[in-house]
């Protein structure tokens, strides 16, 4: 791979990162609720990056809480064999 090829790859990555950041920034500025922001985040992670498993956890007073998941199995923040 030539230096020019590497630079083009890096440029493409930076363009993607800026586009994703702009999408999230616009959503925040438009006061998109938590659910909408999580949907946007999941879309970027899954569709744009091709990541097939996602698990977003939020800290709460009683421990942690699953906020979003995609392609993930059982919720590890809950205990017990029959909880999903």
trRosetta pair geometry for C-beta under 8 A, 3 or more apart (Angstrom, degrees):
i j d omega theta_ij theta_ji phi_ij phi_ji
1 5 4.6 -120 -170 86 87 136
1 6 5.9 101 136 -54 116 87
2 5 4.7 104 55 3 74 101
2 6 7.2 -138 99 -2 43 86
3 6 5.7 -55 -152 37 34 112
3 7 6.3 34 151 -19 67 106
4 7 5.7 -54 -147 38 32 112
4 8 6.3 34 153 -20 65 105
5 8 5.7 -54 -149 36 30 112
5 9 6.4 33 152 -20 64 104
6 9 5.6 -52 -150 35 32 113
6 10 6.4 31 153 -17 65 105
7 10 5.7 -53 -146 38 32 111
7 11 6.2 36 153 -22 65 106
8 11 5.5 -52 -145 35 31 114
8 12 6.4 35 154 -20 63 103
9 12 5.8 -54 -152 34 30 112
9 13 6.5 30 152 -17 64 105
10 13 5.7 -54 -150 36 34 112
10 14 6.3 33 153 -18 66 106
11 14 5.7 -55 -146 38 31 110
11 15 6.3 34 154 -21 64 105
12 15 5.7 -53 -148 34 30 112
12 16 6.5 32 153 -18 63 104
13 16 5.7 -55 -152 36 32 112
13 17 6.3 32 152 -19 66 106
14 17 5.6 -52 -145 36 33 112
14 18 6.3 32 156 -17 65 105
15 18 5.9 -56 -148 38 30 109
15 19 6.3 31 154 -20 64 108
16 19 5.7 -57 -148 36 30 112
16 20 6.3 27 157 -16 66 107
16 48 6.9 153 -164 174 113 120
17 20 5.9 -56 -147 38 29 109
17 21 6.2 28 155 -17 64 109
18 21 5.7 -56 -144 40 30 111
18 22 6.2 34 155 -22 65 106
19 22 5.7 -54 -148 35 29 112
19 23 6.6 33 152 -21 63 103
20 23 5.7 -50 -151 31 33 114
20 24 6.6 27 154 -13 65 105
20 44 5.0 95 -137 -144 114 136
20 48 6.7 170 -85 109 117 167
21 24 5.9 -57 -149 40 32 108
21 25 6.1 34 153 -21 67 109
22 25 5.6 -55 -142 38 30 113
22 26 6.2 32 158 -20 65 105
23 26 6.0 -56 -150 35 26 109
23 27 6.5 26 153 -18 62 108
23 40 6.4 -174 142 -173 111 122
23 44 7.0 167 77 -75 143 123
24 27 5.6 -55 -149 36 32 113
24 28 6.4 32 153 -18 66 105
24 37 7.3 65 -144 -147 84 91
24 40 6.4 152 -97 126 69 133
24 41 7.3 56 -102 -79 113 78
24 44 7.7 -33 -55 -31 104 155
25 28 5.8 -54 -148 37 31 110
25 29 6.2 29 154 -16 65 109
26 29 5.7 -57 -145 41 30 111
26 30 6.2 22 157 -12 66 111
27 30 5.9 -62 -145 44 28 105
27 32 4.1 -35 180 12 87 144
27 36 6.6 -165 -166 128 118 108
27 37 5.8 144 133 -100 133 75
27 40 5.4 -86 -70 -35 167 170
28 31 7.7 35 176 -75 34 27
28 32 6.7 -67 -76 35 28 95
28 37 7.2 53 -76 -102 74 122
32 36 3.9 -116 180 97 105 133
32 37 5.4 136 107 -56 113 78
32 40 7.2 48 133 -16 161 136
33 36 5.1 96 55 11 68 103
33 37 7.1 -131 102 -4 34 90
34 37 5.7 -57 -147 38 31 111
34 38 6.2 31 156 -19 66 106
34 67 7.6 -98 164 -159 116 119
35 38 5.8 -56 -149 36 29 110
35 39 6.5 31 152 -20 64 105
36 39 5.6 -52 -148 34 33 112
36 40 6.4 34 153 -18 65 104
37 40 5.6 -53 -150 36 33 113
37 41 6.2 35 151 -19 66 106
38 41 5.5 -52 -145 38 33 114
38 42 6.2 35 155 -20 66 105
38 56 6.6 -151 -135 56 107 159
38 67 6.0 -146 -107 145 141 105
38 68 4.4 174 -176 -53 125 143
39 42 5.7 -52 -145 37 30 111
39 43 6.4 34 153 -22 62 106
40 43 5.7 -56 -152 34 29 114
40 44 6.6 28 153 -17 64 104
41 44 5.9 -55 -150 35 31 109
41 45 6.2 26 155 -15 65 110
41 56 7.4 66 109 -71 142 149
41 68 7.4 131 79 63 116 161
42 45 5.7 -58 -144 42 30 110
42 46 5.8 11 165 -4 69 115
42 54 6.1 175 -123 81 81 159
42 68 5.9 -123 -64 163 120 141
42 70 5.4 126 -152 -33 115 142
43 46 6.3 -62 -132 47 22 96
43 47 5.2 -15 -174 18 65 120
43 48 7.3 61 137 -10 66 98
44 47 7.1 -50 -101 53 13 85
44 48 4.9 -26 -157 29 52 130
44 49 6.8 44 147 -9 64 103
45 48 7.4 31 -16 50 8 89
45 49 5.5 -43 -155 41 37 123
45 51 4.9 -57 170 56 85 121
45 54 5.3 86 119 -88 150 140
45 70 7.5 145 91 49 121 140
46 49 7.3 18 -22 54 6 81
46 50 7.4 38 -176 -115 37 14
46 51 6.1 -89 -92 68 43 69
46 52 6.9 76 -131 -106 84 35
46 54 6.8 -88 -59 -16 94 133
46 70 5.8 -73 -70 129 132 155
46 71 7.8 148 -111 -11 115 125
47 50 7.8 5 179 -68 12 46
51 54 6.3 88 118 -64 114 96
52 70 7.7 -131 173 123 40 95
52 71 4.7 -175 153 -158 72 173
53 70 6.9 -178 -141 92 29 68
53 71 4.2 -113 -93 101 59 111
53 72 5.2 102 -161 -72 93 73
54 68 6.8 -16 121 118 111 98
54 69 6.2 176 94 -148 68 43
54 70 4.4 23 43 43 105 97
54 71 6.6 76 15 42 68 97
54 72 6.6 -108 67 -30 35 112
55 66 6.8 -62 -165 -135 88 101
55 68 7.6 178 -147 93 30 58
55 69 4.8 11 -107 -111 68 95
55 72 4.6 72 -66 -71 104 167
55 76 7.5 42 -180 22 157 106
56 66 7.3 101 77 -166 58 60
56 67 4.4 -60 106 65 104 105
56 68 4.3 26 36 49 119 89
56 69 7.1 -150 22 -67 68 55
57 64 4.9 5 180 179 115 124
57 65 6.9 147 -159 72 67 36
57 66 6.0 -43 -103 -101 70 49
57 67 6.6 170 -110 5 15 90
57 77 6.0 155 -127 -64 115 132
58 64 6.8 149 76 -160 37 71
58 65 5.2 -26 64 64 89 91
58 66 8.0 115 19 -146 78 4
58 67 4.8 78 -18 -49 109 119
59 63 7.8 -117 -147 142 61 29
59 64 5.8 -46 -103 -103 48 73
59 65 7.9 130 -131 18 5 79
60 63 6.5 6 64 62 84 45
60 64 6.6 132 21 -125 82 18
60 65 4.9 43 -10 -14 129 115
63 77 6.8 151 125 -169 115 96
64 77 4.5 -115 94 -131 102 122
65 77 6.2 158 -111 141 18 157
66 69 6.0 -21 -175 -32 123 113
66 75 4.8 -92 -31 -141 151 116
66 77 5.2 -171 -42 28 86 132
66 78 7.7 -56 -10 -21 118 97
69 72 4.2 -86 -171 43 116 121
69 75 7.1 -139 -24 -95 155 81
72 75 8.0 82 117 -88 118 50
74 78 7.9 -113 168 61 91 99
74 83 7.6 93 -163 95 104 69
74 84 6.0 -97 -125 -125 73 62
75 78 4.8 46 97 16 112 106
75 83 6.9 -73 56 130 108 98
75 84 6.4 105 4 170 99 34
78 83 4.3 -115 133 127 132 141
78 84 8.0 -13 66 49 143 5
79 83 7.0 65 81 32 28 142
80 83 4.6 80 75 -5 106 111
